[in-house]
Amino acid sequence: MSTRLPLLIFDGDCAFCTSSVEFLRRWVDRTGRYSIEPWQRVDLSAYGLTAADCVDAAQFVDADGAVHPGHRAIAEALRHGAPGWRPVGRLLTVPGVDAVARRVYGWVARHRDQLPGGTPACALPTQPPPAPIE
């Protein structure tokens, strides 16, 4: 069993993503059951991730190192959060709902620059992002 705290990785350059993470910090994970970090401050190679993976979708790394991308990252964040949110996280992975959640997440990711809190900087790049400077 690992003692590593689970980690939600998001795009710190995206205002919409940052606003969404602030919601999670305030309402879902008030007790710090997992860490939340922008990909720009994470050693992605330690988790087998690339910058492109993290620009495309949020990533949740559980305590055992399993990586859950996109809507499943959000589901895991909810499942690891406050008790009232856990059923919502489980629901997002139920067959049928899972397919809808994947499509909704994809739509949100593609349009995040146009959503409340989004800015033009939130738009998904047409080129892969540069590797972070270490």
C-alpha angles and dihedrals in degrees: 000000000000123000092204114120113239113256134215110203120198140168105274092191091063116085092199091053091046091051090049091051090050088055089052092048093049102040111015109033103028092145098050100246088159138018123248118206137163112247089238089071099042130089092237094185089064087066097037091251134131131210089251090056090054096044090051096048145354113263128212117199112195124213091268093052099255111147121220115189132199119344089003089058089056091045091053092047089054093044091052093045136079114330094252092060098047096084089052090054091050091048091056090063099046112116109267093019088057091060092048092046090051091053094045091049090050092051092048091048092051093047101035092117089060098046127092109290092017124124133190087266088065093066114115109256122246089216125052112264119255118258113265116262112250 
